[in-house]
Amino acid sequence: MRSVLFAVPLFLLAAPALATSFAAQAGADRVTPRACRSVSGLRDATIEGAPVRFGDAIGTDARLVRGTWPQPHMKRAKATLLCLYDRKAKRGETQEWPAVTN
């Protein structure tokens, strides 16, 4: 019984930190798609799936961006890019995601 009474106050102390963490994640979920679409340079860029969020030690979110190459010589070829968004620096960087063929 004592352990239950002791655990309740500890949870109440941790609740504001959890709420802040969830709010920060929700904010990042709004910012990263916009930043990744912009930095990709693709036409009709869309974000695929949910973010892969690395811990605070790395501070990076990973997103897949799909669209078409804007260069005329690419003839509207489809592209998939991996975008890594640095939450601390608030900037993203993309690299082409290799196509998987079997």
VMD Tcl script that draws the C-alpha trace (Angstrom):
set ca {
  {0.00 0.00 0.00}
  {2.83 2.37 0.83}
  {4.49 1.81 -2.54}
  {1.27 2.76 -4.35}
  {0.93 5.97 -2.32}
  {4.57 6.80 -3.02}
  {4.31 6.11 -6.77}
  {1.33 8.42 -7.33}
  {3.16 11.64 -6.30}
  {6.16 10.66 -8.44}
  {3.92 10.24 -11.48}
  {2.33 13.64 -10.85}
  {5.79 15.22 -10.79}
  {6.75 13.55 -14.08}
  {3.50 14.42 -15.89}
  {4.48 18.01 -16.84}
  {7.76 16.76 -18.33}
  {5.88 14.17 -20.40}
  {3.41 16.79 -21.62}
  {6.29 19.06 -22.66}
  {7.96 16.20 -24.48}
  {4.75 15.33 -26.35}
  {4.23 19.01 -27.23}
  {7.80 19.24 -28.55}
  {7.28 16.12 -30.67}
  {4.01 17.47 -32.06}
  {5.79 20.71 -32.95}
  {8.56 18.80 -34.69}
  {5.97 16.75 -36.59}
  {4.63 20.01 -38.06}
  {8.06 21.51 -38.85}
  {10.00 18.57 -40.29}
  {7.67 17.79 -43.23}
  {7.75 21.41 -44.37}
  {11.53 21.64 -44.02}
  {12.14 18.30 -45.75}
  {9.86 19.13 -48.69}
  {11.63 22.46 -49.09}
  {15.20 21.16 -48.91}
  {14.45 18.24 -51.25}
  {13.93 20.48 -54.27}
  {11.53 17.91 -55.75}
  {8.35 18.78 -57.62}
  {5.13 17.68 -55.93}
  {7.13 16.54 -52.90}
  {5.22 14.50 -50.32}
  {6.32 13.02 -47.02}
  {5.86 9.26 -46.71}
  {5.02 7.60 -43.42}
  {5.75 8.60 -39.85}
  {9.02 10.15 -38.70}
  {11.83 8.05 -37.32}
  {12.83 10.05 -34.26}
  {16.31 9.51 -32.83}
  {17.05 10.35 -29.21}
  {18.17 13.73 -27.91}
  {21.84 12.66 -27.99}
  {21.62 12.60 -31.80}
  {18.69 15.00 -32.13}
  {17.65 13.95 -35.61}
  {14.37 13.01 -37.29}
  {14.39 10.94 -40.50}
  {11.68 11.27 -43.17}
  {11.20 9.85 -46.67}
  {10.35 12.42 -49.34}
  {8.87 11.38 -52.70}
  {8.36 13.51 -55.77}
  {9.67 14.13 -59.27}
  {13.00 15.57 -60.34}
  {12.57 19.17 -61.54}
  {15.40 19.12 -64.11}
  {14.19 18.90 -67.74}
  {16.73 16.20 -68.65}
  {15.31 13.94 -65.90}
  {11.97 13.90 -67.78}
  {9.86 13.95 -64.60}
  {11.47 10.80 -63.24}
  {10.26 9.75 -59.80}
  {12.60 10.26 -56.86}
  {12.76 9.12 -53.25}
  {15.02 11.01 -50.86}
  {15.94 10.43 -47.24}
  {15.73 13.65 -45.25}
  {17.55 13.98 -41.95}
  {16.29 16.95 -39.93}
  {18.52 18.27 -37.15}
  {16.14 19.44 -34.41}
  {18.77 21.57 -32.67}
  {20.06 23.38 -35.79}
  {16.55 23.39 -37.32}
  {17.74 22.36 -40.76}
  {17.42 19.35 -43.00}
  {19.62 17.57 -45.49}
  {18.62 15.07 -48.14}
  {20.26 12.22 -50.02}
  {18.77 10.00 -52.67}
  {17.31 6.81 -51.27}
  {18.47 3.88 -53.43}
  {15.75 1.91 -55.15}
  {15.38 -1.64 -53.89}
  {15.29 -4.18 -56.69}
  {14.95 -7.94 -56.34}
}
mol new
graphics top color blue
foreach p $ca { graphics top sphere $p radius 0.5 }
foreach p [lrange $ca 0 end-1] q [lrange $ca 1 end] { graphics top cylinder $p $q radius 0.2 }
display resetview
